[in-house]
Amino acid sequence: MSRCYSCRVHSGCFMVYDHAGYMGNQYFLRRGDYPDCMSVGMSGYFRSCRMIPMYSGSYRMRIYERNNFGGQMYEMMDDCDNIMDRYRMSNCMSCNVMDGHWLMYEQPHYRGRMMYFRPGEYRSFSNMGWGSGMRFMSMRRIMDSWY
């Protein structure tokens, strides 16, 4: 298949990407019909896709104000709809996901572009394909109830 313009998710959760190799803008899909790419806010077509594994353990992530785990650090175990309001933190430029799977959004209240984070160290968001201006302002856990 060279192009995919629509899909149906029978079960589970997926991230679809507007570039090959899991790059570019990401779009979160869970059970349902997606009759065209515009239904998820994408122009063009799906170029790559990744399944998000079901996870039922605890959630823990450290967010940092600067690249390479610099500046202020806060440990999170639940959703945060606005890091500025909760932590007085104007930037989140790196993170360490210890437990769980997370979605991070560029705007408060889970809006704007998003990025999927699985357990691991993320030293610089600017090296992840979105340039130096990318920052995250809200974070949400991917919960079992979403499946």
Secondary structure, DSSP 8 states (H G I E B T S, - for coil): ---B--EEE-SSEEEEEEETTTEEEEEEE-SEEE-SGGGGT-SS-B-EEEEE----S--EEEEEEEGGGEEEEEEESS-BS-HHHHH--S---EEEEEES-EEEEEETTTEEEEEEE-SEEE--GGGGTT-TT----EEEE--GGG-
